[in-house]
């Protein structure tokens, strides 16, 4: 029996986008919104008390936190991305938001531990509540990573040769976290009565 012809690239693209979108919807429905409210409260407290906010993540999660930092800046927060050359040292009562799907990224956990020792409040976004990061955090929001597809998880599909490469490595966590954080920004805009025009006034003009 001849092998079926390969799908066209556009079919892979459309299929991947639909599967990712469906998984994001599932993750949104499964969020613990008490945890989400705690995260929002941490950020509002930093805003109201003029405290500094630090965000950090490694790899693609680092790109996600940079986008989030930009939006927090637009909302009027004093925000820094850990690892940038102009980022100062954390101090007591600062807020640190750390993102790690596994919760076991060594560099993230080491810096989080150092920040905690200085009295910094630590909020984490991870897929693993029982991870090192989840355990040491004051506030933890669980954003699930890969979800099951067609009754099998990723590893099972890899073993039998039926894997679908729609979400390599941590893609599902990173995409879901990015969308989740945009949702957090939307909530903060509503609570603080900020409009899109307000955000635009703080947008960079030297680009």
C-alpha positions in Angstrom: 0.0 0.0 0.0 1.4 3.4 -1.0 2.0 6.1 1.6 -0.5 8.9 1.4 0.8 12.1 -0.2 2.2 14.6 2.3 -0.1 17.5 3.3 0.4 20.9 1.8 2.2 23.4 4.0 -1.0 25.5 4.4 -2.8 22.5 5.7 -0.2 22.0 8.4 -0.3 25.8 9.3 -4.1 25.8 9.5 -4.2 22.6 11.5 -1.6 23.8 13.9 -3.3 27.1 14.5 -6.6 25.5 15.2 -5.1 22.9 17.6 -3.2 25.6 19.5 -6.3 27.9 19.7 -8.4 25.0 21.1 -5.7 24.2 23.7 -5.5 27.9 24.8 -9.3 27.9 25.3 -9.0 24.7 27.4 -6.3 26.2 29.5 -8.3 29.4 30.0 -11.2 27.3 31.3 -8.9 25.4 33.7 -7.1 28.4 35.3 -7.6 28.8 39.0 -9.0 32.4 39.1 -8.2 32.8 42.8 -4.6 32.5 41.7 -5.2 35.0 38.9 -6.8 37.4 41.3 -3.7 37.1 43.6 -1.4 38.0 40.7 -3.5 41.0 39.7 -3.6 42.1 43.4 0.2 41.9 43.6 0.6 44.1 40.5 -2.1 46.6 41.7 -0.3 46.8 45.1 3.0 47.6 43.4 1.3 50.3 41.3 -0.6 51.9 44.2 2.4 51.9 46.5 4.9 52.9 43.8 6.9 49.8 44.1 9.2 48.4 41.4 8.2 45.3 39.4 10.8 42.9 38.0 10.0 40.3 35.4 12.1 37.4 34.2 12.1 34.3 32.1 14.6 32.2 30.1 14.6 31.5 26.3 11.2 32.0 24.7 9.6 32.7 28.1 12.0 35.6 28.3 10.5 37.0 25.1 7.0 36.7 26.7 8.0 38.6 29.8 9.5 41.4 27.7 6.2 41.9 26.0 4.4 41.9 29.4 6.9 44.4 30.8 6.2 46.8 28.0 2.5 46.7 28.7 3.1 47.2 32.5 5.2 50.2 31.6 2.3 51.5 29.5 0.1 51.2 32.5 2.4 53.4 34.6 4.4 50.8 36.5 8.1 51.1 37.3 9.1 47.8 35.6 12.5 46.1 34.8 13.4 43.0 32.8 15.9 40.9 34.8 19.1 40.4 32.7 19.0 43.8 30.9 22.1 46.0 31.5 20.1 48.8 33.0 18.2 46.7 35.5 19.0 47.6 39.1 19.2 45.3 42.1 16.0 44.1 43.7 15.2 45.4 47.2 12.7 44.7 50.0 9.1 45.0 49.0 9.8 44.9 45.2 7.7 42.5 43.2 9.4 39.8 41.1 7.3 37.9 38.4 9.1 34.8 37.2 8.0 32.6 34.3 9.1 29.0 33.9 7.1 26.2 32.4 8.9 23.4 34.3 9.6 25.6 37.3 13.1 24.0 37.4 15.1 26.4 35.2 18.3 26.7 37.2 19.0 30.4 36.5 15.4 31.5 37.2 15.4 29.5 40.5 18.7 30.8 41.7 17.8 34.5 41.0 14.3 33.9 42.6 16.0 32.5 45.8 18.3 35.5 46.0 15.4 37.9 45.5 13.4 36.2 48.3 16.4 36.5 50.6 16.2 40.2 50.1 12.5 40.4 51.1 11.2 40.6 47.5 7.7 39.3 46.9 7.9 36.4 44.3 5.0 35.6 41.9 5.5 32.8 39.5 3.8 31.4 36.4 4.5 27.8 35.8 3.0 24.5 34.8 4.3 22.7 37.8 3.0 23.7 41.3 5.4 21.3 43.1 8.5 22.6 41.3 11.2 24.5 43.0 9.9 27.8 41.7 6.3 27.0 42.6 7.3 26.0 46.1 9.2 29.1 47.0 6.8 31.6 45.4 4.4 33.8 47.4 1.9 33.6 44.6 1.7 30.9 41.9 -0.4 30.8 38.8 -0.6 27.4 37.1 -0.7 27.6 33.3 -0.7 24.1 31.9 1.7 23.2 29.1 1.0 20.4 26.6 -2.5 18.9 26.9 -3.6 15.5 25.7 -4.5 15.2 22.0 -6.6 12.3 20.7 -6.4 10.5 24.1 -2.6 10.3 24.1 0.0 12.6 25.6 3.0 13.9 23.6 5.4 11.2 24.7 2.9 8.4 23.9 2.4 9.8 20.4 6.2 10.1 19.9 6.7 6.5 20.8 4.2 5.1 18.4 5.2 7.5 15.6 2.0 9.4 15.7 3.2 12.7 17.0 1.9 16.0 15.8 4.6 18.8 15.6 2.2 21.6 16.3 3.8 22.5 19.6 7.5 21.7 19.9 9.1 21.9 23.3 7.4 24.5 25.5 5.4 26.2 22.8 2.0 25.6 24.3 3.0 27.0 27.7 4.7 30.0 26.2 1.8 30.9 23.8 -0.8 30.3 26.6 1.2 32.4 29.0 1.5 35.3 26.5 -2.2 35.3 25.9 -2.9 34.9 29.6 -0.7 37.9 30.4 -2.5 40.0 27.8 -5.7 39.1 29.6 -4.1 40.3 32.9 -3.3 43.6 31.1 -6.9 43.9 30.0 -8.1 43.4 33.6 -5.6 45.9 34.9 -6.8 48.4 32.2 -10.4 48.0 33.3 -9.6 48.2 37.1 -7.4 51.3 36.7 -9.7 52.9 34.1 -6.9 53.2 31.6 -7.8 53.5 27.9 -5.9 52.5 24.8 -5.1 56.1 24.3 -3.6 56.3 27.8 -1.3 53.4 26.9 -0.3 55.1 23.6 0.9 58.2 25.5 3.6 56.1 27.1 4.5 54.1 24.0 8.1 54.6 22.7 8.6 57.4 20.2 12.2 56.6 19.5 11.9 53.3 17.5 
